[in-house]
Structure formats: structure tokens, C-alpha cells
Amino acid sequence: MTNMIRPQPGILEIAPYVGGKAAAAGVANAVKLSSNENPFGPSDKAKESFQRAVHGLHRYPSTDHAELRTAIAEVHGLDAARVICGVGSDEIIQFLAQAYAGPRDEVVFTEHGFLMYRICALAAGATPVEVKERERVTDVDAILAACGPRTRLVFIANPNNPTGTMIAPAEVERLAAGLPKQAMLVLDGAYAEYVEGFDAGLALIEARSNVVMTRTFSKIYGLGGLRIGWGYGPAEVIDVLNRVRQPFNLSAAQMDAAEAAVRDQDYVAKCRADNARMRAWLASALAEVGVPSDVSAANFILARFASADEAQACDAFLQAEGLIVRQVAGYNLPHCLRITIGDESACRRVAHAVARFKGAK
């Protein structure tokens, strides 16, 4: 008898997301530089808030996330009613695809864009459309050329992951203005806090009706283990997303820690400064031994090698040294390794190990 129980179209085309490695075979206490985590962890205020939450574990959390939304709005100068919170920014991306894309629709993103754009498009039954970048930088003209009557969502990360590159606000505005009338631009701002004075597109959202933003507490805030994200956009879009959001998608402990974290902007500023200093140092140190990278605006650099074989060999060498970085062949960058900016000790270890690898060739 033929099995007629089938998943929705597109789901079996999804290649499951694979996160960065957390361990190296045969190496104890390896340094993980594969998932763009804050090496200093969350602020003390966030940790204290999370610890206090243990006393209320028997209570259901709020369904409206009001206190966290208010904190986000106050810190960033937003309308709290237009903030939505989710299980990481991944869930906000999923809501957008679920609510606005489906069979016969197209979802556009760039060739080195975050893998969840493709995954969420396929899960919704939509067609993913991958657009070329220009030397690992988002190409607005190429995106606009790929858009048509079936385009519903356009995703760009700015700064982008895994390249670390970004485009100017004027280019983002040009993209939003040039989209078909039925299409929405989604700005993934997971790494926005690493750019000094960057509003990540908030002014553009206030000025237009076709732009939405996603943000996360997993990167500079150091709360990757709690999975908290948020989004901001036009009131009518946020209303739609809240209709597909499960009412208890965030726990009280998640929300309490995130609220404390977002209000501790002194800690954010310190992490941003430390990251910028060590990012510049590591990029320079690797360039000196023949491993170039584009100027990164995030908390990682994309180290480029002569070939995929050399990148894989260097990755194996680093793992043997107890240093775990990220191969990015899945992002169409087989000749590159993405290296998270760790603390000073980790960065110096990486630079020394790569220099030894290049010298041994």
C-alpha cells in the first residue's frame, strides 16, 4: 500500500540547520569561536535577574511581553506597541515567512545570507530566490533585478553573516523604495549593536510601510543560551505576526534577563569597544601571514584562503590546537573560515596558530 501521508511541499527540500561546533575531538577545554557568541557572556545585571526568576517558575509568563517590549522601546526610542518578541530572531523570521509567503510566492535573499531565510521560505511552501553579492557585499541592484510580481519578502542582514560586510543606509533606503508594491524588506539586525551609532534601519521603518526589522539578544548581549529576539515594524505587520505567535513563546526567566540586559547599555558599549579593538588586531595579524578578510562590522571576521582544501586544512590544524572556528561552505564560501572575535587570549592563540599553519606549508 502506497503511503499517502506526505509533508507540505518544500519541507523535504530543507537541509537542517547545523550550528557551529562546540567541541574538538580529543581536545579538552577547547575555545569555541564558531557561533559568534560574546566571549564575556551576559552582563551581571542580566545574570542576577535570571537567578531571581527561579522563585516564579511555577507561574505562567505574561503573554504580551509588555515589560520587555517597554524596555526595548525606551532604550531604542520605539513604539512599544510595534515591538514583537520571539524565541531568538529566528522565530520572528519564521513568523514573517509563515504569515506573508506561501506556494507560488518568492522569498529573496543573497548568496551568503543567513541559512534560516531559505529554511523558513521552504517551510512556508514558498520559492527561495538566491541573489549574487558583489565581492561578498549585498548588491542592491542585483536584488531589485531578482524581484518580480511573486516576490513577497526580501531578507538582508546588515551587517551580514558570515561576511561581516554591510551597506550604507542610503543603499538600504534605495532597496526599500525600489521593491514591488506587494513585497516587504526584512532587515536582520542581529549584529547591529556592534556598529557604533547605527540605528539599524529604525528611521527607515518609521518612514515607510514596507520595512520590518529583526534583532537578537544572542550576540552582544550574551544571551544565546536563552534564545530571545525581537522585531519592529508597521503596526499592521506586527498585528499579523502576533496572530501566529504562540501566547507563551517566551518564559518569564527569558524576559526578565533580556529586560535587564537591554537596560544595561554601559555593558553593551564596553563589549562593542572590546570587540572592535580585538577585531582590528586579529584581522591585521592574519593579513600579515597571508590570510585576508573584508572589513568586518560584526563580532567575527571571514578569513579567506587560497582554496577550499587550504581552508579545511587550517580548520583541522586549529581544532588540533583546541580552537574551534566555523567552516562556511554551506554559505557558498568553501575557501573561507568564519572566526568569532574572542577575548584577547583567544585572538592571540588564533593568530599564532594560523601563522604556524601558514609557515608549515
DASUL-V980267 format. One record per backbone hydrogen bond with DSSP energy under -0.5 kcal/mol. NH is the residue of the N-H (numbers start at 1). CO is the residue of the C=O. E is the energy in kcal/mol with one decimal. If there is no record, write none. Layout:
BEGIN
nh={NH	NH}
co={CO	CO}
e={E	E}
END
This chain:
BEGIN
nh={4	6	11	13	14	16	19	24	27	30	31	32	33	33	38	39	41	42	47	48	49	50	51	52	53	54	55	56	57	59	69	70	71	72	73	74	75	76	77	78	80	82	83	84	86	88	91	91	92	93	94	95	96	97	98	99	100	101	105	106	107	108	109	111	113	117	118	119	120	121	122	123	124	125	126	127	128	129	131	134	135	137	140	143	144	145	146	147	147	151	152	153	154	155	156	158	159	160	164	171	172	173	174	175	176	177	178	179	179	183	184	185	186	187	187	188	188	189	189	192	194	195	196	198	202	205	206	207	208	212	213	214	215	217	222	223	224	226	227	229	229	230	231	232	233	237	238	239	240	241	242	243	243	244	244	245	249	255	256	257	258	259	260	261	262	263	264	264	265	268	269	270	271	272	273	274	275	276	277	278	279	280	281	282	283	284	285	286	287	288	289	289	290	291	292	297	301	303	303	304	305	311	312	313	314	315	316	317	318	319	320	321	321	322	323	324	324	325	326	327	328	328	331	332	333	336	337	338	339	339	340	340	341	342	347	348	349	350	351	352	353	354	355	356	357	358	359	360	361	361}
co={2	4	8	10	11	14	17	27	24	27	322	30	31	324	219	37	38	222	43	44	45	46	47	48	49	51	52	53	54	56	65	66	67	68	69	70	71	72	73	73	78	79	80	231	229	86	87	88	88	89	90	91	92	93	94	95	96	97	102	150	127	153	129	131	110	114	114	115	116	117	118	119	120	122	121	105	126	107	109	137	133	134	138	139	140	141	142	143	144	148	106	106	184	108	186	188	165	165	160	168	168	169	170	171	172	173	174	175	176	180	152	210	154	185	212	156	186	187	214	189	191	192	194	195	199	201	202	203	204	185	232	187	230	228	219	217	218	223	223	86	88	215	84	213	82	234	234	235	236	237	238	239	240	240	241	241	246	251	252	253	254	255	256	257	258	259	260	261	263	264	265	266	267	268	269	270	271	272	273	274	275	276	277	278	279	280	281	282	283	284	285	286	287	286	290	164	339	301	337	292	335	307	308	309	310	311	312	313	314	315	316	317	318	319	318	31	322	323	338	325	333	336	328	329	328	333	303	326	301	337	33	338	299	340	343	344	345	346	347	348	349	350	351	352	353	354	355	356	357	358}
e={-0.6	-0.9	-1.6	-1.0	-1.6	-0.7	-0.5	-0.5	-2.2	-0.5	-3.4	-0.6	-0.7	-3.1	-0.5	-0.6	-1.8	-0.6	-2.1	-2.6	-2.0	-2.2	-2.2	-2.0	-1.2	-1.2	-1.6	-1.8	-1.1	-1.9	-2.9	-2.4	-2.0	-2.6	-2.5	-2.6	-2.3	-2.2	-1.4	-2.2	-0.7	-2.2	-1.5	-2.2	-2.5	-1.8	-0.9	-0.8	-0.8	-2.3	-2.3	-2.6	-2.3	-2.2	-2.8	-2.6	-2.3	-1.9	-2.3	-2.9	-2.5	-2.8	-2.1	-2.7	-2.1	-1.7	-0.5	-1.9	-2.6	-1.8	-2.6	-2.3	-1.3	-1.5	-2.2	-2.9	-0.6	-2.9	-2.3	-2.9	-0.8	-0.5	-0.7	-2.0	-2.6	-2.1	-1.2	-0.8	-0.7	-1.4	-2.7	-1.2	-2.3	-2.9	-2.2	-1.9	-0.5	-3.2	-2.3	-0.9	-1.8	-2.5	-2.0	-2.0	-2.4	-2.4	-1.4	-0.7	-0.7	-2.0	-2.1	-3.1	-3.4	-0.6	-3.2	-3.0	-0.7	-0.9	-3.1	-1.6	-1.6	-2.0	-0.6	-1.8	-1.5	-1.9	-2.0	-1.4	-1.5	-2.6	-2.9	-2.5	-3.2	-2.6	-1.5	-2.2	-0.6	-1.7	-1.0	-2.6	-0.5	-2.1	-2.8	-1.9	-1.2	-0.6	-2.3	-2.2	-1.4	-2.4	-2.3	-0.8	-0.9	-0.7	-1.0	-1.2	-1.3	-2.2	-2.8	-2.2	-2.4	-2.4	-2.1	-2.3	-2.7	-1.5	-0.7	-1.0	-1.3	-1.3	-2.4	-1.9	-2.5	-2.5	-2.2	-2.6	-2.5	-2.4	-2.2	-2.2	-2.6	-2.0	-1.8	-2.7	-2.5	-2.0	-2.5	-2.5	-2.1	-1.9	-0.6	-1.0	-1.8	-2.3	-0.5	-2.9	-2.0	-0.9	-2.7	-2.8	-2.7	-2.0	-2.5	-2.4	-2.5	-2.3	-2.3	-2.2	-2.8	-2.4	-2.0	-1.0	-0.5	-1.9	-2.8	-2.8	-0.5	-0.7	-2.3	-0.5	-0.5	-1.0	-1.5	-1.9	-1.6	-1.7	-2.2	-2.8	-2.8	-0.6	-2.1	-0.6	-2.5	-0.9	-2.5	-2.3	-2.1	-2.4	-2.5	-2.4	-2.5	-2.9	-2.1	-2.0	-2.4	-2.8	-2.3	-1.5	-0.5	-0.8}
END
